[in-house]
Amino acid sequence: MGKETIVIFRPYPFEVGQKIYIEAGPRHGDWEVIGVSDRKVKLRCPISKREFEWNRFCYFAEASDDSPWPHPD
């Protein structure tokens, strides 16, 4: 099995009270995290005060050199 550079995604561990900025996409802009469950995140716009609950969608990504591919079980 060879070594490859791969990109690793992990669900972002939101915490209530966090102030976040989504840089791109349809939800871009400033938000406050007001609720978190295993499957959903609830955000409030600091300008309009509108609240939205979405399936968790933000991920932390990193690049890893010299990782096995495919990953062993």
PDB file of N, CA, C and O in Angstrom:
ATOM      1  N   MET A   1       0.855  -1.172   0.000  1.00  0.00           N
ATOM      2  CA  MET A   1       0.000   0.000   0.000  1.00  0.00           C
ATOM      3  C   MET A   1       0.902   1.236   0.000  1.00  0.00           C
ATOM      4  O   MET A   1       1.771   1.370   0.862  1.00  0.00           O
ATOM      5  N   GLY A   2       0.698   2.145  -0.969  1.00  0.00           N
ATOM      6  CA  GLY A   2       1.519   3.328  -1.081  1.00  0.00           C
ATOM      7  C   GLY A   2       1.068   4.465  -0.189  1.00  0.00           C
ATOM      8  O   GLY A   2      -0.003   4.412   0.415  1.00  0.00           O
ATOM      9  N   LYS A   3       1.895   5.492  -0.114  1.00  0.00           N
ATOM     10  CA  LYS A   3       1.573   6.687   0.656  1.00  0.00           C
ATOM     11  C   LYS A   3       1.148   7.784  -0.300  1.00  0.00           C
ATOM     12  O   LYS A   3       1.768   7.973  -1.347  1.00  0.00           O
ATOM     13  N   GLU A   4       0.090   8.514   0.054  1.00  0.00           N
ATOM     14  CA  GLU A   4      -0.471   9.572  -0.779  1.00  0.00           C
ATOM     15  C   GLU A   4      -0.768  10.790   0.081  1.00  0.00           C
ATOM     16  O   GLU A   4      -0.856  10.686   1.304  1.00  0.00           O
ATOM     17  N   THR A   5      -0.922  11.946  -0.560  1.00  0.00           N
ATOM     18  CA  THR A   5      -1.427  13.128   0.129  1.00  0.00           C
ATOM     19  C   THR A   5      -2.946  13.091   0.020  1.00  0.00           C
ATOM     20  O   THR A   5      -3.493  13.020  -1.081  1.00  0.00           O
ATOM     21  N   ILE A   6      -3.625  13.140   1.164  1.00  0.00           N
ATOM     22  CA  ILE A   6      -5.084  13.106   1.173  1.00  0.00           C
ATOM     23  C   ILE A   6      -5.610  14.282   1.986  1.00  0.00           C
ATOM     24  O   ILE A   6      -4.874  14.869   2.780  1.00  0.00           O
ATOM     25  N   VAL A   7      -6.858  14.622   1.793  1.00  0.00           N
ATOM     26  CA  VAL A   7      -7.517  15.673   2.562  1.00  0.00           C
ATOM     27  C   VAL A   7      -8.459  14.997   3.548  1.00  0.00           C
ATOM     28  O   VAL A   7      -9.242  14.126   3.169  1.00  0.00           O
ATOM     29  N   ILE A   8      -8.382  15.399   4.815  1.00  0.00           N
ATOM     30  CA  ILE A   8      -9.151  14.774   5.887  1.00  0.00           C
ATOM     31  C   ILE A   8     -10.220  15.760   6.357  1.00  0.00           C
ATOM     32  O   ILE A   8      -9.912  16.918   6.639  1.00  0.00           O
ATOM     33  N   PHE A   9     -11.473  15.310   6.443  1.00  0.00           N
ATOM     34  CA  PHE A   9     -12.593  16.137   6.901  1.00  0.00           C
ATOM     35  C   PHE A   9     -13.113  15.597   8.222  1.00  0.00           C
ATOM     36  O   PHE A   9     -13.269  14.388   8.396  1.00  0.00           O
ATOM     37  N   ARG A  10     -13.378  16.507   9.151  1.00  0.00           N
ATOM     38  CA  ARG A  10     -13.988  16.157  10.435  1.00  0.00           C
ATOM     39  C   ARG A  10     -15.127  17.130  10.684  1.00  0.00           C
ATOM     40  O   ARG A  10     -14.984  18.314  10.379  1.00  0.00           O
ATOM     41  N   PRO A  11     -16.259  16.678  11.229  1.00  0.00           N
ATOM     42  CA  PRO A  11     -17.321  17.619  11.585  1.00  0.00           C
ATOM     43  C   PRO A  11     -16.772  18.641  12.578  1.00  0.00           C
ATOM     44  O   PRO A  11     -16.052  18.287  13.512  1.00  0.00           O
ATOM     45  N   TYR A  12     -17.117  19.899  12.370  1.00  0.00           N
ATOM     46  CA  TYR A  12     -16.635  20.939  13.272  1.00  0.00           C
ATOM     47  C   TYR A  12     -17.391  20.865  14.599  1.00  0.00           C
ATOM     48  O   TYR A  12     -18.618  20.774  14.598  1.00  0.00           O
ATOM     49  N   PRO A  13     -16.684  20.901  15.726  1.00  0.00           N
ATOM     50  CA  PRO A  13     -17.338  20.779  17.039  1.00  0.00           C
ATOM     51  C   PRO A  13     -17.912  22.113  17.521  1.00  0.00           C
ATOM     52  O   PRO A  13     -17.331  22.773  18.383  1.00  0.00           O
ATOM     53  N   PHE A  14     -19.052  22.499  16.959  1.00  0.00           N
ATOM     54  CA  PHE A  14     -19.689  23.756  17.355  1.00  0.00           C
ATOM     55  C   PHE A  14     -19.957  23.789  18.856  1.00  0.00           C
ATOM     56  O   PHE A  14     -20.187  22.751  19.478  1.00  0.00           O
ATOM     57  N   GLU A  15     -19.926  24.994  19.433  1.00  0.00           N
ATOM     58  CA  GLU A  15     -20.303  25.206  20.820  1.00  0.00           C
ATOM     59  C   GLU A  15     -21.250  26.395  20.887  1.00  0.00           C
ATOM     60  O   GLU A  15     -21.038  27.405  20.217  1.00  0.00           O
ATOM     61  N   VAL A  16     -22.296  26.271  21.699  1.00  0.00           N
ATOM     62  CA  VAL A  16     -23.246  27.368  21.870  1.00  0.00           C
ATOM     63  C   VAL A  16     -22.480  28.602  22.341  1.00  0.00           C
ATOM     64  O   VAL A  16     -21.621  28.526  23.221  1.00  0.00           O
ATOM     65  N   GLY A  17     -22.814  29.737  21.733  1.00  0.00           N
ATOM     66  CA  GLY A  17     -22.172  31.005  22.079  1.00  0.00           C
ATOM     67  C   GLY A  17     -21.053  31.398  21.137  1.00  0.00           C
ATOM     68  O   GLY A  17     -20.609  32.545  21.164  1.00  0.00           O
ATOM     69  N   GLN A  18     -20.581  30.477  20.300  1.00  0.00           N
ATOM     70  CA  GLN A  18     -19.510  30.816  19.364  1.00  0.00           C
ATOM     71  C   GLN A  18     -19.991  31.837  18.348  1.00  0.00           C
ATOM     72  O   GLN A  18     -21.133  31.782  17.893  1.00  0.00           O
ATOM     73  N   LYS A  19     -19.126  32.756  17.999  1.00  0.00           N
ATOM     74  CA  LYS A  19     -19.335  33.685  16.895  1.00  0.00           C
ATOM     75  C   LYS A  19     -18.537  33.118  15.733  1.00  0.00           C
ATOM     76  O   LYS A  19     -17.331  32.904  15.855  1.00  0.00           O
ATOM     77  N   ILE A  20     -19.198  32.874  14.605  1.00  0.00           N
ATOM     78  CA  ILE A  20     -18.512  32.261  13.466  1.00  0.00           C
ATOM     79  C   ILE A  20     -18.708  33.113  12.220  1.00  0.00           C
ATOM     80  O   ILE A  20     -19.645  33.906  12.131  1.00  0.00           O
ATOM     81  N   TYR A  21     -17.812  32.935  11.268  1.00  0.00           N
ATOM     82  CA  TYR A  21     -17.917  33.566   9.952  1.00  0.00           C
ATOM     83  C   TYR A  21     -17.774  32.468   8.912  1.00  0.00           C
ATOM     84  O   TYR A  21     -16.761  31.770   8.877  1.00  0.00           O
ATOM     85  N   ILE A  22     -18.780  32.314   8.067  1.00  0.00           N
ATOM     86  CA  ILE A  22     -18.735  31.346   6.974  1.00  0.00           C
ATOM     87  C   ILE A  22     -18.276  32.109   5.745  1.00  0.00           C
ATOM     88  O   ILE A  22     -18.948  33.033   5.286  1.00  0.00           O
ATOM     89  N   GLU A  23     -17.137  31.718   5.221  1.00  0.00           N
ATOM     90  CA  GLU A  23     -16.466  32.485   4.183  1.00  0.00           C
ATOM     91  C   GLU A  23     -17.135  32.404   2.808  1.00  0.00           C
ATOM     92  O   GLU A  23     -17.097  33.372   2.048  1.00  0.00           O
ATOM     93  N   ALA A  24     -17.740  31.272   2.485  1.00  0.00           N
ATOM     94  CA  ALA A  24     -18.282  31.112   1.140  1.00  0.00           C
ATOM     95  C   ALA A  24     -19.536  30.239   1.180  1.00  0.00           C
ATOM     96  O   ALA A  24     -19.812  29.569   2.175  1.00  0.00           O
ATOM     97  N   GLY A  25     -20.281  30.261   0.088  1.00  0.00           N
ATOM     98  CA  GLY A  25     -21.463  29.418  -0.035  1.00  0.00           C
ATOM     99  C   GLY A  25     -22.738  30.168   0.288  1.00  0.00           C
ATOM    100  O   GLY A  25     -22.704  31.358   0.602  1.00  0.00           O
ATOM    101  N   PRO A  26     -23.863  29.476   0.213  1.00  0.00           N
ATOM    102  CA  PRO A  26     -25.155  30.138   0.401  1.00  0.00           C
ATOM    103  C   PRO A  26     -25.387  30.638   1.831  1.00  0.00           C
ATOM    104  O   PRO A  26     -26.261  31.478   2.046  1.00  0.00           O
ATOM    105  N   ARG A  27     -24.639  30.151   2.793  1.00  0.00           N
ATOM    106  CA  ARG A  27     -24.807  30.581   4.185  1.00  0.00           C
ATOM    107  C   ARG A  27     -23.696  31.527   4.622  1.00  0.00           C
ATOM    108  O   ARG A  27     -23.500  31.737   5.819  1.00  0.00           O
ATOM    109  N   HIS A  28     -22.961  32.106   3.659  1.00  0.00           N
ATOM    110  CA  HIS A  28     -21.818  32.944   4.022  1.00  0.00           C
ATOM    111  C   HIS A  28     -22.241  34.119   4.904  1.00  0.00           C
ATOM    112  O   HIS A  28     -23.367  34.610   4.825  1.00  0.00           O
ATOM    113  N   GLY A  29     -21.319  34.543   5.728  1.00  0.00           N
ATOM    114  CA  GLY A  29     -21.557  35.687   6.592  1.00  0.00           C
ATOM    115  C   GLY A  29     -21.329  35.368   8.056  1.00  0.00           C
ATOM    116  O   GLY A  29     -20.809  34.308   8.404  1.00  0.00           O
ATOM    117  N   ASP A  30     -21.729  36.308   8.914  1.00  0.00           N
ATOM    118  CA  ASP A  30     -21.546  36.191  10.354  1.00  0.00           C
ATOM    119  C   ASP A  30     -22.748  35.503  10.997  1.00  0.00           C
ATOM    120  O   ASP A  30     -23.895  35.739  10.618  1.00  0.00           O
ATOM    121  N   TRP A  31     -22.457  34.644  11.982  1.00  0.00           N
ATOM    122  CA  TRP A  31     -23.498  33.907  12.692  1.00  0.00           C
ATOM    123  C   TRP A  31     -23.089  33.714  14.143  1.00  0.00           C
ATOM    124  O   TRP A  31     -21.907  33.733  14.485  1.00  0.00           O
ATOM    125  N   GLU A  32     -24.101  33.526  14.989  1.00  0.00           N
ATOM    126  CA  GLU A  32     -23.878  33.110  16.365  1.00  0.00           C
ATOM    127  C   GLU A  32     -24.495  31.727  16.533  1.00  0.00           C
ATOM    128  O   GLU A  32     -25.633  31.497  16.123  1.00  0.00           O
ATOM    129  N   VAL A  33     -23.754  30.814  17.130  1.00  0.00           N
ATOM    130  CA  VAL A  33     -24.247  29.466  17.379  1.00  0.00           C
ATOM    131  C   VAL A  33     -25.148  29.524  18.610  1.00  0.00           C
ATOM    132  O   VAL A  33     -24.700  29.897  19.694  1.00  0.00           O
ATOM    133  N   ILE A  34     -26.428  29.152  18.440  1.00  0.00           N
ATOM    134  CA  ILE A  34     -27.368  29.214  19.565  1.00  0.00           C
ATOM    135  C   ILE A  34     -27.924  27.851  19.946  1.00  0.00           C
ATOM    136  O   ILE A  34     -28.671  27.747  20.919  1.00  0.00           O
ATOM    137  N   GLY A  35     -27.581  26.808  19.208  1.00  0.00           N
ATOM    138  CA  GLY A  35     -28.026  25.460  19.539  1.00  0.00           C
ATOM    139  C   GLY A  35     -27.222  24.427  18.773  1.00  0.00           C
ATOM    140  O   GLY A  35     -26.860  24.645  17.617  1.00  0.00           O
ATOM    141  N   VAL A  36     -26.944  23.307  19.416  1.00  0.00           N
ATOM    142  CA  VAL A  36     -26.161  22.242  18.791  1.00  0.00           C
ATOM    143  C   VAL A  36     -26.723  20.894  19.246  1.00  0.00           C
ATOM    144  O   VAL A  36     -26.964  20.681  20.434  1.00  0.00           O
ATOM    145  N   SER A  37     -26.926  19.992  18.292  1.00  0.00           N
ATOM    146  CA  SER A  37     -27.241  18.605  18.613  1.00  0.00           C
ATOM    147  C   SER A  37     -26.317  17.718  17.787  1.00  0.00           C
ATOM    148  O   SER A  37     -25.461  18.217  17.057  1.00  0.00           O
ATOM    149  N   ASP A  38     -26.486  16.423  17.899  1.00  0.00           N
ATOM    150  CA  ASP A  38     -25.647  15.507  17.121  1.00  0.00           C
ATOM    151  C   ASP A  38     -25.828  15.704  15.624  1.00  0.00           C
ATOM    152  O   ASP A  38     -24.899  15.477  14.848  1.00  0.00           O
ATOM    153  N   ARG A  39     -27.026  16.127  15.213  1.00  0.00           N
ATOM    154  CA  ARG A  39     -27.330  16.220  13.784  1.00  0.00           C
ATOM    155  C   ARG A  39     -27.580  17.628  13.279  1.00  0.00           C
ATOM    156  O   ARG A  39     -27.487  17.871  12.076  1.00  0.00           O
ATOM    157  N   LYS A  40     -27.896  18.558  14.163  1.00  0.00           N
ATOM    158  CA  LYS A  40     -28.309  19.898  13.734  1.00  0.00           C
ATOM    159  C   LYS A  40     -27.471  20.972  14.421  1.00  0.00           C
ATOM    160  O   LYS A  40     -26.913  20.760  15.497  1.00  0.00           O
ATOM    161  N   VAL A  41     -27.401  22.130  13.767  1.00  0.00           N
ATOM    162  CA  VAL A  41     -26.825  23.327  14.366  1.00  0.00           C
ATOM    163  C   VAL A  41     -27.814  24.470  14.136  1.00  0.00           C
ATOM    164  O   VAL A  41     -28.357  24.619  13.041  1.00  0.00           O
ATOM    165  N   LYS A  42     -28.043  25.268  15.169  1.00  0.00           N
ATOM    166  CA  LYS A  42     -28.965  26.390  15.067  1.00  0.00           C
ATOM    167  C   LYS A  42     -28.158  27.675  15.159  1.00  0.00           C
ATOM    168  O   LYS A  42     -27.406  27.891  16.109  1.00  0.00           O
ATOM    169  N   LEU A  43     -28.333  28.531  14.143  1.00  0.00           N
ATOM    170  CA  LEU A  43     -27.568  29.769  14.038  1.00  0.00           C
ATOM    171  C   LEU A  43     -28.491  30.973  14.009  1.00  0.00           C
ATOM    172  O   LEU A  43     -29.628  30.899  13.544  1.00  0.00           O
ATOM    173  N   ARG A  44     -27.967  32.096  14.523  1.00  0.00           N
ATOM    174  CA  ARG A  44     -28.725  33.351  14.487  1.00  0.00           C
ATOM    175  C   ARG A  44     -27.869  34.409  13.792  1.00  0.00           C
ATOM    176  O   ARG A  44     -26.680  34.555  14.074  1.00  0.00           O
ATOM    177  N   CYS A  45     -28.503  35.138  12.879  1.00  0.00           N
ATOM    178  CA  CYS A  45     -27.844  36.247  12.202  1.00  0.00           C
ATOM    179  C   CYS A  45     -27.765  37.421  13.192  1.00  0.00           C
ATOM    180  O   CYS A  45     -28.785  37.783  13.778  1.00  0.00           O
ATOM    181  N   PRO A  46     -26.586  38.023  13.393  1.00  0.00           N
ATOM    182  CA  PRO A  46     -26.471  39.124  14.342  1.00  0.00           C
ATOM    183  C   PRO A  46     -27.109  40.424  13.843  1.00  0.00           C
ATOM    184  O   PRO A  46     -27.334  41.336  14.638  1.00  0.00           O
ATOM    185  N   ILE A  47     -27.400  40.525  12.558  1.00  0.00           N
ATOM    186  CA  ILE A  47     -27.998  41.736  11.989  1.00  0.00           C
ATOM    187  C   ILE A  47     -29.524  41.650  12.031  1.00  0.00           C
ATOM    188  O   ILE A  47     -30.185  42.496  12.633  1.00  0.00           O
ATOM    189  N   SER A  48     -30.075  40.618  11.386  1.00  0.00           N
ATOM    190  CA  SER A  48     -31.532  40.492  11.286  1.00  0.00           C
ATOM    191  C   SER A  48     -32.147  39.774  12.489  1.00  0.00           C
ATOM    192  O   SER A  48     -33.358  39.836  12.701  1.00  0.00           O
ATOM    193  N   LYS A  49     -31.315  39.097  13.267  1.00  0.00           N
ATOM    194  CA  LYS A  49     -31.760  38.271  14.402  1.00  0.00           C
ATOM    195  C   LYS A  49     -32.569  37.047  13.964  1.00  0.00           C
ATOM    196  O   LYS A  49     -33.129  36.348  14.809  1.00  0.00           O
ATOM    197  N   ARG A  50     -32.639  36.782  12.666  1.00  0.00           N
ATOM    198  CA  ARG A  50     -33.332  35.580  12.184  1.00  0.00           C
ATOM    199  C   ARG A  50     -32.545  34.344  12.600  1.00  0.00           C
ATOM    200  O   ARG A  50     -31.315  34.367  12.647  1.00  0.00           O
ATOM    201  N   GLU A  51     -33.262  33.269  12.899  1.00  0.00           N
ATOM    202  CA  GLU A  51     -32.658  32.027  13.335  1.00  0.00           C
ATOM    203  C   GLU A  51     -32.937  30.926  12.323  1.00  0.00           C
ATOM    204  O   GLU A  51     -34.017  30.850  11.739  1.00  0.00           O
ATOM    205  N   PHE A  52     -31.941  30.082  12.133  1.00  0.00           N
ATOM    206  CA  PHE A  52     -32.044  28.978  11.193  1.00  0.00           C
ATOM    207  C   PHE A  52     -31.469  27.731  11.841  1.00  0.00           C
ATOM    208  O   PHE A  52     -30.466  27.799  12.550  1.00  0.00           O
ATOM    209  N   GLU A  53     -32.104  26.594  11.597  1.00  0.00           N
ATOM    210  CA  GLU A  53     -31.575  25.315  12.054  1.00  0.00           C
ATOM    211  C   GLU A  53     -31.308  24.462  10.823  1.00  0.00           C
ATOM    212  O   GLU A  53     -32.201  24.218  10.013  1.00  0.00           O
ATOM    213  N   TRP A  54     -30.074  24.019  10.699  1.00  0.00           N
ATOM    214  CA  TRP A  54     -29.657  23.235   9.549  1.00  0.00           C
ATOM    215  C   TRP A  54     -28.981  21.958  10.018  1.00  0.00           C
ATOM    216  O   TRP A  54     -28.487  21.867  11.142  1.00  0.00           O
ATOM    217  N   ASN A  55     -28.973  20.970   9.122  1.00  0.00           N
ATOM    218  CA  ASN A  55     -28.109  19.816   9.354  1.00  0.00           C
ATOM    219  C   ASN A  55     -26.686  20.335   9.474  1.00  0.00           C
ATOM    220  O   ASN A  55     -26.316  21.307   8.815  1.00  0.00           O
ATOM    221  N   ARG A  56     -25.896  19.692  10.307  1.00  0.00           N
ATOM    222  CA  ARG A  56     -24.507  20.143  10.478  1.00  0.00           C
ATOM    223  C   ARG A  56     -23.809  20.087   9.125  1.00  0.00           C
ATOM    224  O   ARG A  56     -23.885  19.084   8.415  1.00  0.00           O
ATOM    225  N   PHE A  57     -23.136  21.166   8.782  1.00  0.00           N
ATOM    226  CA  PHE A  57     -22.599  21.290   7.432  1.00  0.00           C
ATOM    227  C   PHE A  57     -21.163  21.767   7.389  1.00  0.00           C
ATOM    228  O   PHE A  57     -20.540  21.665   6.332  1.00  0.00           O
ATOM    229  N   CYS A  58     -20.604  22.274   8.455  1.00  0.00           N
ATOM    230  CA  CYS A  58     -19.237  22.791   8.451  1.00  0.00           C
ATOM    231  C   CYS A  58     -18.275  21.683   8.852  1.00  0.00           C
ATOM    232  O   CYS A  58     -18.547  20.891   9.755  1.00  0.00           O
ATOM    233  N   TYR A  59     -17.152  21.648   8.164  1.00  0.00           N
ATOM    234  CA  TYR A  59     -16.148  20.647   8.432  1.00  0.00           C
ATOM    235  C   TYR A  59     -14.791  21.308   8.519  1.00  0.00           C
ATOM    236  O   TYR A  59     -14.512  22.278   7.814  1.00  0.00           O
ATOM    237  N   PHE A  60     -13.953  20.781   9.384  1.00  0.00           N
ATOM    238  CA  PHE A  60     -12.568  21.201   9.468  1.00  0.00           C
ATOM    239  C   PHE A  60     -11.788  20.307   8.536  1.00  0.00           C
ATOM    240  O   PHE A  60     -11.982  19.092   8.543  1.00  0.00           O
ATOM    241  N   ALA A  61     -10.916  20.876   7.738  1.00  0.00           N
ATOM    242  CA  ALA A  61     -10.155  20.077   6.782  1.00  0.00           C
ATOM    243  C   ALA A  61      -8.667  20.302   6.978  1.00  0.00           C
ATOM    244  O   ALA A  61      -8.225  21.377   7.383  1.00  0.00           O
ATOM    245  N   GLU A  62      -7.928  19.282   6.685  1.00  0.00           N
ATOM    246  CA  GLU A  62      -6.481  19.403   6.710  1.00  0.00           C
ATOM    247  C   GLU A  62      -5.911  18.518   5.607  1.00  0.00           C
ATOM    248  O   GLU A  62      -6.555  17.569   5.161  1.00  0.00           O
ATOM    249  N   ALA A  63      -4.724  18.835   5.185  1.00  0.00           N
ATOM    250  CA  ALA A  63      -4.025  17.990   4.222  1.00  0.00           C
ATOM    251  C   ALA A  63      -2.984  17.189   4.983  1.00  0.00           C
ATOM    252  O   ALA A  63      -2.319  17.707   5.880  1.00  0.00           O
ATOM    253  N   SER A  64      -2.850  15.946   4.626  1.00  0.00           N
ATOM    254  CA  SER A  64      -1.894  15.076   5.289  1.00  0.00           C
ATOM    255  C   SER A  64      -0.998  14.431   4.247  1.00  0.00           C
ATOM    256  O   SER A  64      -1.465  13.696   3.377  1.00  0.00           O
ATOM    257  N   ASP A  65       0.289  14.714   4.344  1.00  0.00           N
ATOM    258  CA  ASP A  65       1.257  14.069   3.462  1.00  0.00           C
ATOM    259  C   ASP A  65       1.634  12.715   4.058  1.00  0.00           C
ATOM    260  O   ASP A  65       1.613  12.534   5.275  1.00  0.00           O
ATOM    261  N   ASP A  66       1.969  11.796   3.210  1.00  0.00           N
ATOM    262  CA  ASP A  66       2.489  10.509   3.646  1.00  0.00           C
ATOM    263  C   ASP A  66       1.460   9.700   4.447  1.00  0.00           C
ATOM    264  O   ASP A  66       1.803   9.045   5.432  1.00  0.00           O
ATOM    265  N   SER A  67       0.212   9.756   4.015  1.00  0.00           N
ATOM    266  CA  SER A  67      -0.845   8.957   4.653  1.00  0.00           C
ATOM    267  C   SER A  67      -1.154   7.729   3.820  1.00  0.00           C
ATOM    268  O   SER A  67      -1.048   7.768   2.595  1.00  0.00           O
ATOM    269  N   PRO A  68      -1.538   6.633   4.472  1.00  0.00           N
ATOM    270  CA  PRO A  68      -1.903   5.439   3.691  1.00  0.00           C
ATOM    271  C   PRO A  68      -3.203   5.683   2.942  1.00  0.00           C
ATOM    272  O   PRO A  68      -4.117   6.328   3.456  1.00  0.00           O
ATOM    273  N   TRP A  69      -3.277   5.165   1.733  1.00  0.00           N
ATOM    274  CA  TRP A  69      -4.490   5.287   0.931  1.00  0.00           C
ATOM    275  C   TRP A  69      -4.692   4.019   0.163  1.00  0.00           C
ATOM    276  O   TRP A  69      -3.764   3.594  -0.524  1.00  0.00           O
ATOM    277  N   PRO A  70      -5.840   3.377   0.225  1.00  0.00           N
ATOM    278  CA  PRO A  70      -6.975   3.714   1.085  1.00  0.00           C
ATOM    279  C   PRO A  70      -6.633   3.455   2.550  1.00  0.00           C
ATOM    280  O   PRO A  70      -5.721   2.689   2.860  1.00  0.00           O
ATOM    281  N   HIS A  71      -7.385   4.111   3.454  1.00  0.00           N
ATOM    282  CA  HIS A  71      -7.133   3.943   4.883  1.00  0.00           C
ATOM    283  C   HIS A  71      -7.410   2.511   5.290  1.00  0.00           C
ATOM    284  O   HIS A  71      -8.403   1.920   4.865  1.00  0.00           O
ATOM    285  N   PRO A  72      -6.530   1.945   6.119  1.00  0.00           N
ATOM    286  CA  PRO A  72      -6.798   0.594   6.631  1.00  0.00           C
ATOM    287  C   PRO A  72      -7.955   0.650   7.619  1.00  0.00           C
ATOM    288  O   PRO A  72      -8.173   1.675   8.264  1.00  0.00           O
ATOM    289  N   ASP A  73      -8.682  -0.423   7.738  1.00  0.00           N
ATOM    290  CA  ASP A  73      -9.815  -0.471   8.677  1.00  0.00           C
ATOM    291  C   ASP A  73      -9.371  -0.463  10.114  1.00  0.00           C
ATOM    292  O   ASP A  73     -10.205  -0.499  11.018  1.00  0.00           O
TER     293      ASP A  73
END
